[in-house]
Amino acid sequence: MSQPIRLALIGLGKIAHDQHLPAIANDPAFELVATVSRHGEAIGSLPFFATIDALAESGIAVDAVALCTPPQVRRALAATAIDRGWHVFLEKPPAASLVEASALRALAAAKGVSLFASWHSRHAAGVEPARAWLAERMLRDATITWAEDVRHWHPGQDWIFEPGGFGVFDPAINALSIATRIFPRALFVETAEIEIPANRAAAIAATVRFRDEAGSAIDARFDFLKQGTQSWDIVAHTDGGTLTLSEGGTALAIDGDAKASGADELASEYPALYRRFAELVRAGESEVDLSPLQLVADIHLKARIRIVDPFAW
Amino acid sequence: MSQPIRLALIGLGKIAHDQHLPAIANDPAFELVATVSRHGEAIGSLPFFATIDALAESGIAVDAVALCTPPQVRRALAATAIDRGWHVFLEKPPAASLVEASALRALAAAKGVSLFASWHSRHAAGVEPARAWLAERMLRDATITWAEDVRHWHPGQDWIFEPGGFGVFDPAINALSIATRIFPRALFVETAEIEIPANRAAAIAATVRFRDEAGSAIDARFDFLKQGTQSWDIVAHTDGGTLTLSEGGTALAIDGDAKASGADELASEYPALYRRFAELVRAGESEVDLSPLQLVADIHLKARIRIVDPFAW
């Protein structure tokens, strides 16, 4: 049994508290040695710092960092960490742009450290069985519906509507991380409309038609203003029946019969992510699949823009 | 001396007539065997077809195609050509989106044909000496000014303002193909503002601040409404003097002293592209650098959008 990986957690927002801290605490492969957050925050008796440079200067031995900050500042922090020889776990999306993410991949390869661009939704209970089922059938068409209330899930998080914050594509990229995994062919953006509030930079809704390499249509609706029932669903019609992947990838049904389900989506996804990160570090490998980010960039590149009502919390 | 490469030219717009046809005619490595254009167009006594399928069914022996259509239809045509085992020369931009271009690269690799994503501006006379000069100096800051009159250069070409037509990024991607070649470090989009006419989908102007991996600022202005003097200039201030690359990469000056210049930019660029394509085909290799397209996608992903006056020809 090797020594635990000495990990520092950088960025102590909602996702760090809800998911990263419990997942790290329950994984013997990791030892949490410090945290970094803008204003500093004590987690039990753990050393804490306001900047990654202060952490580095503290002399605390660090093998790896997990980056849970908003995407806008992720690249610079990751580059600093890689430069110090630390392995890096990136929350999704891995950076605020494709070139940023690609540069991190090149930097990690040059430094010989492990870089893990994580996509938590790919570890939801229904995703792997969905992939296997679709691999043996011919897709006719599919719909993706990712509709949630930003006021409930991201209360007051203004960064999400700033440039590089992804707006509705912050949740939508989860859908796309699943779609790029379960559908066997590349997805091309055929048409897209993006809705941007008049007082914000990033999208609050989008309607996209993808076509896969075989010509099948995949229609997606991403909505950040959904009240009432929230939807995180992918429905795929094939020559061998209908697949329904719901609750963010957690629940899988074939022709209406439940095949897989997990009680709490994220509570199983983050432990899986940390197991994968430990594997990568032990093996000296990286895992950086940028295809969900490429799709989000392509949507922006090809979209018609519609300016909509201002958004207020 | 090997047999000439039997080439079909697909898409007979302005760039095909102005540049591709003369470059092919003057290059003994190629034999033009057919053309394909939507309405069919006779070039001398050459066989011509309305579709790529009609070309394929004609029984004419083809080794390679050059694709000069608007970007929106490029991927499907290229995929068909690759599927038939033909080598493919792509005008810039190589496709309407990143996933489209990446999929073509994968398809070409799987089929064992040569794919060439061409960037003609990289073959302008001043680009290689500029790259060599900058490699030995430290960049302080730079400006990119690409300002031209769309009404003069693309008269009536409505496709350019449609989704996937790139708008002002059709010329701007030339600037970015040079910038990604001559600057030694990766460029990140720090801030961007894109101006979109109220009656169009694609940008008519943009202001972008890039920062390179070392933190130096590169400010770019792309303008499709420039009257009078047109500008296609990159000016770089370094610790060892000022580099001015003007006329689309054709003219290079260091601290005001001319170092390189070509009489007619495009007239030397396209012959160089065809020489490179012949090399790739002979060597069984592909050349697909998507970094200029990644930057354009990143600009769209991170931009603030400003809706501006409607555009009419």
Boltz contact constraints between the chains, C-beta under 6 A:
constraints:
  - contact:
      token1: [A, 97]
      token2: [B, 189]
      max_distance: 6.0
  - contact:
      token1: [A, 97]
      token2: [B, 298]
      max_distance: 6.0
  - contact:
      token1: [A, 97]
      token2: [B, 301]
      max_distance: 6.0
  - contact:
      token1: [A, 97]
      token2: [B, 302]
      max_distance: 6.0
  - contact:
      token1: [A, 98]
      token2: [B, 294]
      max_distance: 6.0
  - contact:
      token1: [A, 98]
      token2: [B, 298]
      max_distance: 6.0
  - contact:
      token1: [A, 99]
      token2: [B, 186]
      max_distance: 6.0
  - contact:
      token1: [A, 99]
      token2: [B, 188]
      max_distance: 6.0
  - contact:
      token1: [A, 99]
      token2: [B, 294]
      max_distance: 6.0
  - contact:
      token1: [A, 99]
      token2: [B, 298]
      max_distance: 6.0
  - contact:
      token1: [A, 100]
      token2: [B, 188]
      max_distance: 6.0
  - contact:
      token1: [A, 103]
      token2: [B, 186]
      max_distance: 6.0
  - contact:
      token1: [A, 163]
      token2: [B, 302]
      max_distance: 6.0
  - contact:
      token1: [A, 164]
      token2: [B, 302]
      max_distance: 6.0
  - contact:
      token1: [A, 186]
      token2: [B, 99]
      max_distance: 6.0
  - contact:
      token1: [A, 186]
      token2: [B, 103]
      max_distance: 6.0
  - contact:
      token1: [A, 188]
      token2: [B, 99]
      max_distance: 6.0
  - contact:
      token1: [A, 188]
      token2: [B, 100]
      max_distance: 6.0
  - contact:
      token1: [A, 189]
      token2: [B, 97]
      max_distance: 6.0
  - contact:
      token1: [A, 201]
      token2: [B, 304]
      max_distance: 6.0
  - contact:
      token1: [A, 294]
      token2: [B, 98]
      max_distance: 6.0
  - contact:
      token1: [A, 294]
      token2: [B, 99]
      max_distance: 6.0
  - contact:
      token1: [A, 297]
      token2: [B, 297]
      max_distance: 6.0
  - contact:
      token1: [A, 297]
      token2: [B, 301]
      max_distance: 6.0
  - contact:
      token1: [A, 298]
      token2: [B, 97]
      max_distance: 6.0
  - contact:
      token1: [A, 298]
      token2: [B, 98]
      max_distance: 6.0
  - contact:
      token1: [A, 298]
      token2: [B, 99]
      max_distance: 6.0
  - contact:
      token1: [A, 300]
      token2: [B, 300]
      max_distance: 6.0
  - contact:
      token1: [A, 300]
      token2: [B, 301]
      max_distance: 6.0
  - contact:
      token1: [A, 301]
      token2: [B, 97]
      max_distance: 6.0
  - contact:
      token1: [A, 301]
      token2: [B, 297]
      max_distance: 6.0
  - contact:
      token1: [A, 301]
      token2: [B, 300]
      max_distance: 6.0
  - contact:
      token1: [A, 302]
      token2: [B, 97]
      max_distance: 6.0
  - contact:
      token1: [A, 302]
      token2: [B, 163]
      max_distance: 6.0
  - contact:
      token1: [A, 302]
      token2: [B, 164]
      max_distance: 6.0
  - contact:
      token1: [A, 304]
      token2: [B, 201]
      max_distance: 6.0
  - contact:
      token1: [A, 305]
      token2: [B, 305]
      max_distance: 6.0
